[in-house]
Amino acid sequence: MAEVIRLKVKCHACGYEMKGTAKYGAGHYVPEGLDFEFVATGKIKTAKGTRVKGEVYIVCPKCTVKNKYEI
């Protein structure tokens, strides 16, 4: 089953707020909305279940600075 990743971050340089979503599951990654690169680095086990852990790379559409975030 695919996990939905919701991303809401601010650009480090200009402060522009970027939003995007993606579906990730079984090695299959499908971005929706604002395009961002996602690299899975592990799993997090919680009381609600297992979630994916990873790094997100996104280019700000306003100032073209590449931003990196951990989720």
C-alpha positions in Angstrom: 0.0 0.0 0.0 1.3 3.4 -0.9 2.0 6.0 1.8 1.1 9.6 1.1 3.9 12.1 1.8 2.8 15.7 2.5 5.4 18.4 2.3 5.0 22.0 3.5 8.3 23.9 3.8 9.8 27.4 3.6 12.7 28.3 1.3 15.9 28.9 3.2 16.8 31.9 1.1 13.6 33.9 0.4 11.0 32.4 2.8 8.5 31.3 0.1 6.3 28.5 1.4 6.2 25.4 -0.9 3.6 22.6 -0.7 3.6 19.3 -2.4 2.5 15.7 -2.0 3.7 12.3 -3.3 2.8 8.7 -3.0 5.6 6.3 -2.0 5.4 2.5 -1.8 7.3 -0.6 -2.7 10.1 1.5 -4.5 7.5 3.4 -6.5 7.5 7.2 -6.1 4.9 9.4 -7.8 5.0 13.2 -7.1 1.8 15.3 -7.2 1.6 19.1 -7.2 4.9 20.8 -6.7 7.7 18.5 -7.9 10.4 17.4 -5.3 13.0 14.8 -5.2 12.6 12.2 -2.4 15.3 9.7 -1.2 14.2 7.1 1.4 16.7 6.6 4.2 14.8 4.2 6.5 11.6 3.5 8.4 10.0 4.9 11.6 7.8 2.7 13.7 5.1 4.4 15.7 1.9 3.3 17.5 0.0 4.1 14.3 2.2 2.0 12.1 5.4 2.2 10.1 6.2 5.4 8.2 9.0 6.2 5.7 12.0 8.3 6.7 13.9 10.3 4.1 15.4 13.4 2.6 13.6 15.8 0.3 15.3 18.1 -2.2 13.2 20.9 -3.7 14.0 23.9 -5.9 12.2 27.1 -5.0 10.2 28.4 -7.9 10.7 32.0 -6.8 14.5 32.2 -6.3 15.7 28.8 -7.8 17.7 27.9 -4.6 17.9 24.1 -3.9 16.6 23.3 -0.4 17.2 20.1 1.5 14.9 18.8 4.4 14.6 15.6 6.4 11.2 14.1 7.0 
